[in-house]
Amino acid sequence: MYPECLKKIIDSFKDLPGIGEKTAERLAFSLINFNKEKLTNFSTAIVDVRDKIRPCSICGNITDNDICPICADESRNGKIVFVVEKAKDISLFEKINVYNSKYHVLGGLISPLEGIGPDDININKLLERIDKENIEELILALKPSIEGETTMQYIKKVLENRNVKVTRIATGIPMGTDIEYIDSMTLEFALEGRKDI
C-alpha cells in the first residue's frame, strides 16, 4: 500500500515504545513534509546516536565522550554517589536540581528469575569506584520492586566490611493520593520510612 521506503520508516517508528501503527504512520508522513535540510539533520542525529553515544567509562551514564559531563564536573561532591538502575534515571534527579554529587548506573537489577545476577550488572565497577575514589556514602535510588530490593540488599551485604554508609531514597505515598488506591508494597515502604513530625 505504501512505497517500500515509507513502510520501512513506519516499521522503524513502531519499534519505539508507546508508538502504534497510526502514530507511526503520522510521524512517517510528517517526515515527507520536512525540507531536505531538516530531513538531513534528523537522519544525521539518528546516525550520531548510533555512532557516538556510549556509556561513561566511570559511572555508566550516557555520553558522547569517554567521560560524561557529571563525572567531569569537579565542583560536584565525589564522596557521595547516587546509584540508579538506568542512565535515564539520572535526568529525573538532575531536573529537580537538589543533588550535586556523582552517580553510578547499574544498567539493570538483580533478577534470579530472569537469570540476571550481580556479575551481569555494573556492581563490580561500583565496588572499584568505592575503593579508588574513597566514596563515603551510596544513596540507592532503585525501584521499589523485588528486583530493586534484591539488588539493594546485595549491595548492602557486599559493603559490610567497607567503611561506606548505604542509604536509600524514601519511598511512600505520593502527595494527593487517596490511601485506598495505594498498593501494599508502597504502604509497607511508607510505614518503614516514617519520620517524626
Summary of the structure (lengths in Angstrom):
residues: 197
radius of gyration: 21.2
end to end distance: 64.7
largest distance: 65.0
contacts: 486
relative contact order: 0.08
helix: 49%
strand: 14%
